[in-house]
Amino acid sequence: MEHSATAARHPIGELARRTGVKATTIRWYEQEGLLPPPTRSEGGHRLYTDDHLQRLGFIRHARELGFAMPAIRRLLGLAGRPREDCATAHALAKAQIAEIDSRLRRLEALRAELAGMAEACAGGAAQDCRILETLADFEHGHCQHHEREVG
């Protein structure tokens, strides 16, 4: 009897729908070697297994947690070697926690700056708006945090 994890065949649209990952992203993951190549139907359409589905779910969850692609590649490699020490996974998770903490500090600084701007705004005409004035005066040191990322 064939193993159920490899017996099912899913077209890319079904895989995309079940995982919430766009078909173009699934194809990109294949090109990058994060997903093994699927089999093809007689018509040339990709047919994925439940193993692909699980691996894609792993990748999506890791992306949701903010892991970069090199870290995901390492985590996938470790997941494929279940008897190996998980020190690498632990180190990657700790590094991701540090990155999240850094982003939180930047967000807190942005929030404080925006709250100060909103507090200074008493309403009225746009020409007298402290928010607009502060935004226009960026180069003059009103910002509390100059190392933030835009976008």
C-alpha positions in Angstrom: 0.0 0.0 0.0 1.3 3.4 -1.0 2.0 5.9 1.9 -0.8 8.4 2.1 1.6 11.4 2.5 2.9 10.8 -1.0 -0.2 9.2 -2.7 -2.4 12.4 -3.0 -1.8 14.6 -6.0 -2.8 18.3 -5.7 -2.7 20.8 -8.5 -0.9 24.0 -7.8 -4.2 25.9 -7.4 -5.4 23.6 -4.7 -2.0 23.7 -2.9 -2.2 27.6 -3.0 -5.7 27.6 -1.7 -5.0 25.1 1.1 -1.8 26.9 2.3 -2.7 30.6 1.5 0.5 30.8 -0.6 0.2 32.2 -4.1 1.0 29.9 -7.0 3.8 32.2 -8.2 5.4 32.0 -4.8 5.1 28.2 -4.8 6.9 28.1 -8.2 9.6 30.4 -6.8 10.1 28.2 -3.8 10.6 25.3 -6.3 13.2 27.3 -8.2 15.0 28.2 -5.0 15.1 24.5 -4.0 12.9 25.0 -0.9 10.3 22.6 -2.4 11.3 19.5 -4.3 10.0 19.5 -7.9 6.6 18.0 -8.2 5.6 15.3 -10.6 3.8 16.3 -13.8 0.5 15.2 -15.2 0.3 14.0 -18.8 -0.6 17.5 -19.7 2.4 19.0 -18.0 0.6 20.4 -14.9 2.4 20.2 -11.6 1.0 17.7 -9.1 2.0 18.0 -5.5 1.9 15.5 -2.7 0.9 15.9 0.9 4.6 16.1 1.7 4.7 19.3 -0.4 1.7 20.5 1.4 3.3 20.0 4.8 6.6 21.5 3.7 4.9 24.5 2.2 3.0 25.0 5.5 6.3 24.9 7.4 7.7 27.6 5.1 4.6 29.7 5.4 4.6 29.5 9.2 8.3 30.3 9.3 7.7 33.4 7.1 4.8 34.5 9.3 7.3 34.4 12.2 9.6 36.6 10.3 12.4 34.2 9.5 14.4 35.2 6.4 14.9 32.7 3.6 18.4 31.6 4.5 17.2 30.8 8.0 14.2 28.9 6.6 16.5 26.9 4.4 18.6 25.9 7.4 15.5 25.0 9.4 14.2 22.9 6.6 17.5 21.1 6.4 17.4 20.4 10.1 13.8 19.2 9.9 15.0 16.7 7.3 17.5 15.3 9.8 15.3 14.5 12.9 18.1 13.0 14.9 20.4 16.0 14.7 20.9 18.4 17.6 18.5 21.3 17.4 21.0 23.9 18.6 20.9 25.5 15.2 17.1 25.9 15.4 17.4 27.3 18.9 20.1 29.8 17.7 17.9 30.9 14.8 14.9 31.3 17.0 16.9 33.4 19.5 18.2 35.6 16.7 14.7 36.1 15.4 13.5 37.1 18.9 16.3 39.7 19.0 15.2 41.0 15.6 11.6 41.2 16.7 12.7 43.0 19.9 14.6 45.5 17.7 11.5 46.1 15.5 9.4 46.6 18.7 11.8 49.3 19.9 11.6 51.1 16.6 7.8 50.8 16.6 7.6 52.2 20.1 9.8 55.1 19.1 7.5 55.7 16.1 4.5 55.5 18.3 5.9 58.0 20.8 6.8 60.4 18.0 3.3 60.2 16.4 1.6 60.5 19.8 3.5 63.6 20.5 2.6 65.1 17.1 -1.1 64.2 17.6 -1.0 65.7 21.1 0.4 68.9 19.8 -2.3 69.2 17.2 -5.3 71.3 18.4 -7.2 71.0 15.2 -8.2 73.9 13.0 -6.8 75.0 9.6 -4.2 72.8 7.9 -1.9 75.8 7.7 -1.7 75.8 11.5 -1.5 72.0 11.9 1.4 70.8 14.1 1.3 67.4 12.6 1.9 68.8 9.1 4.4 71.2 10.4 6.4 68.5 12.1 6.3 66.2 9.1 7.6 69.0 6.9 10.4 69.8 9.4 11.9 66.3 9.4 15.5 67.5 9.0 15.4 69.8 12.0 15.5 67.1 14.7 11.9 66.6 15.7 12.2 62.9 15.1 13.2 60.9 18.2 14.5 57.9 16.2 16.6 58.5 13.1 17.6 54.9 12.3 14.2 53.6 11.4 13.4 51.8 8.2 10.9 53.3 5.8 8.4 51.0 4.1 
